Every structure is written in structure tokens, then in C-alpha cells.
């Protein structure tokens, strides 16, 4: 006998383990399908490619800039002078009326005291933030799918509870019908049963309508019909939340997606402070050009080659303190970002504490609800016996049925509330279970 009990316990445990694994597999498949289908995720991934070109645009500033120039100008009047040449007067023209110029020029920044490099580093940080934003979007979508998944399971179970209630009303209706035949009940009692049955049917239709809405929403997220993907025997189980708040908070500090975004924003603003502080530094550049033009004596009409080679040092002397003001703005934004990060940590701690409190309260209520179901079932059993024996009224059995229905719904709701709290803990902690 003892060995049989142990075998039964092992079988029950094994079946629960299989159901948990099936839950995990179905939910993981739904999340992966949603992430692959999501147009929003695809949009952000496409936009991420822009960052590579932004880097290339900035890096091009460190390379020589070459350009070609072609120009023509007509000048009137022009400078002339009459000078004696070999004893005879001769008019000399210092500039032609028609001026032609063709050249190729190049400029190259030799040294800018780190401005280009700081700008590139800022863009890299922005790209990393954008990439982190995509991961945050995926994380939010995954938990949205999980909430829908468990919402569907909850409604499936609620429908079963309501269907059981309909069966109870039908059974009691038969008892009332038998009592009417024997003259122990009135037609009024039968009408009351019919009213209760219709009300129960309306509640069932409401639950089925809510379930259909959840399926429609889920299908829109995964890009296919979700109705056949979620098994009818799925359970309200989520095993990835930390069991104690301190562990969950420590994990959240490292992995919370919102906190990561704010931290990356701090890095970008710190780089902005550095860039602003470099705006007043000089820039050293080399310039070179080669080409042809006319206007050279003694024969100003002939096109002659020319060249230019030089070095230019640009030193900002006075810009109305623009660089200082920009630096102060960047510092204020950076300090504000740090405060935002701290505020997010406080909010995470508060939300985690609320979630663990919800689990505690739901667990306490669940114990009471489980005991209440046993008492409600026993009360209904007694009411049926009394009604069959003719020593009670239909009102007594109706009250017993209502009590049992409420007790079962309460137990289901407490399970669902605890699960939602666990999901929230996982989301806040940055748990990636798919």
C-alpha cells in the first residue's frame, strides 16, 4: 500500500513536470514567432543600419577632402599702362578681359585636438543605445506575449468553472422538476432555475468573448492563428522569478532594460560634455591645389600651370562664450540623466516590493479559498440531500451553488494574480526566459 502511494506521488509529480515543460515550450515558441514577425522590431533593425553610415560620414572628415573648380569671369575695365619698350611706347595689359581657371584642391585636417574622435565615440554610444533599445523592445514584446498567454489560460479555466456551474444548475433543475411533479415545489421555483441558468449562460458568453479577444490580440502579435497553439490543459506556472526580493533587485540593477537605456544615455551625455569642452580648441589643416589659369605676364592670354601648398591653423578667439554655454547645458543634462537613473532604481525597488507583496497576499487568500471550496462543496452536497428529502427550499441550494462558484473563481483569480506578480518580477529583473 505504501509503495502504491509513493508511485502515485511520483506519477503526479512527473505529470506536473511534463506540463511545466510543455508550458515553457509553447510560450517560448509564441515569443520567438512574435519576435520574428514584429514589424516594429524589423523597423528598428533597419534603422540601426543607419548608424554604420553615420560613422562612415564622420570618419570621412579625417580623410583628405578633394574638390575640383572651374571658373570663368569677364572683367571690364582692366588695368593698363603705357611703357617705353626699345625706345617706343607700348601699352601693357596686366589682366585679360576673359579669365579662365581650372584647378584641383585638397584639404586635410592634420590635428584637431580630439574633436573628430570624440564625435565618432559619441555616435558609437548612440548606436549601442539604439541596439539596446531594440533589445528592450523585444523584451517588452516577449512579456506582452507571456501576459496574453497566461491570460488565455486563465480564461480557459474560468470557462471550465462556469461550465461546471451550468451543469450544477441543470442538475438542480431536474430535482426541482421532480418535486413539482410530486407537488412539493412550485412553477415559480422552476422559473427561478431557468433565470439562474440564463444568467450563467450570459457569464459564460462573456468569458468566451474575452477569450476570443485575447486570441485575436495574440494572433496579431505572432502573425498567425494562435487558437490551436495553446493547449487546453496548460497551467498557470511561471518558474523564472526570483524567490527573494534582494536577489531580484540585484539582478534588476544589472539587467533591467529601462535601467540599461538610462545608463547608456548617461554615457552619451558624458561624451557630449567632452565634445562641448573641446569646441574652443584650434584646428590644424593642410591645403594644396594644382591647376591652370591665364593672366600671367608677359603673355596674359596663355593658360599656365599653377600650384598652392600651405598649412592653416584656425584658432577660435571669441565666439560669445558659445562653447562655455554649450558645455554647461551638456553638464546639466548629464546630471539630470544621473538623477533619472537613480529615480528608476527607486521605482524598480518599489515595484518589486509591491509584486512580492501581491504574491504574499494571493498565497494567503489562496489557502482560505481552497478551504472555502471544500466547505462550499460540502454545503452544496447537504443542500441537495435536504432538497431531495423535501426539508429545504430551492433558495438554500441556490445559495450553496453561488458560494461554490464564487469560491472556485476566487481560487483561480488568486493563482492568476500571483502569476502576474511573478511575471512582473521577471520583467523588472530583466529575465530572458525565451
Order of alpha helices (4+ residues) and beta strands (2+ residues): alpha-alpha-beta-beta-beta-beta-alpha-alpha-alpha-alpha-beta-beta-alpha-alpha
